[in-house]
Amino acid sequence: SGSDRMASLHTKEGVRLTTVAEHADWVWSCAHRPGANMVAVGAGDGTVAMYTLSFAPIYALHGERYAHRDLMTDVVVRHLPTLAVQLRLRCRHYIQRLALYGSTLAVKLANKVLVYELPPPLAAADGGDDEIPVAAPKPRHVLAGEHECDELFLIAGHLLLCLGRIVKLVTFQGDVAREGLLDAAVACAHVVGGPVGTEDVIVGLANGAVVQLFVDN
């Protein structure tokens, strides 16, 4: 707090996560409620407000791999049958979206998208949260820009970005290969897969329609 008329949430390393509150007057103080995700914010006009912080789970799943956001800035990749931790990626930025396809993982941050090539999965029978046997890889591709989207999906050579009714196919070099406009906003989608470059995606729309997309057409 105390930053103009705003109170914001940061990690202990100083990474900005989100704005908690904005007031008409200068924010003078804030206090965390012990044992709860709640913050009280006091402003110079005498206003005191209580805010509840809530973050939706961010995860991706494909085959026997399961990736999820941890501590808001890390990605943990697990072997799904055992839930053993395979590796941890410390992005040190607020993670907005994840997408997983085969051995490729896409991590969307505020101003870029990181694309990783994951090592072969280890089917450890008794792995635990503290077991991270594989060294974290470096990004294979870095796509600069916000790449705004409501949903992010990954196929063999492209990212699939859904924003309202707009669907974009973006290469790992950051170029828009194709763009389409659907009849309604995308509510959900599932990558079926297929031959490289002609993958099949099933998309559910907000108006109840279900459409089948082929990324090459």
Secondary structure as GFF3:
##gff-version 3
##sequence-region A 1 217
A	DSSP	beta_strand	6	10	.	.	.	ID=ss1
A	DSSP	beta_strand	16	22	.	.	.	ID=ss2
A	DSSP	beta_strand	27	32	.	.	.	ID=ss3
A	DSSP	beta_strand	38	43	.	.	.	ID=ss4
A	DSSP	beta_strand	48	52	.	.	.	ID=ss5
A	DSSP	beta_strand	59	62	.	.	.	ID=ss6
A	DSSP	beta_strand	65	70	.	.	.	ID=ss7
A	DSSP	beta_strand	74	79	.	.	.	ID=ss8
A	DSSP	beta_strand	84	90	.	.	.	ID=ss9
A	DSSP	beta_strand	97	101	.	.	.	ID=ss10
A	DSSP	beta_strand	104	108	.	.	.	ID=ss11
A	DSSP	beta_strand	112	117	.	.	.	ID=ss12
A	DSSP	beta_strand	141	144	.	.	.	ID=ss13
A	DSSP	beta_strand	151	154	.	.	.	ID=ss14
A	DSSP	beta_strand	158	163	.	.	.	ID=ss15
A	DSSP	beta_strand	166	171	.	.	.	ID=ss16
A	DSSP	beta_strand	176	181	.	.	.	ID=ss17
A	DSSP	beta_strand	186	193	.	.	.	ID=ss18
A	DSSP	beta_strand	200	205	.	.	.	ID=ss19
A	DSSP	beta_strand	210	214	.	.	.	ID=ss20
###
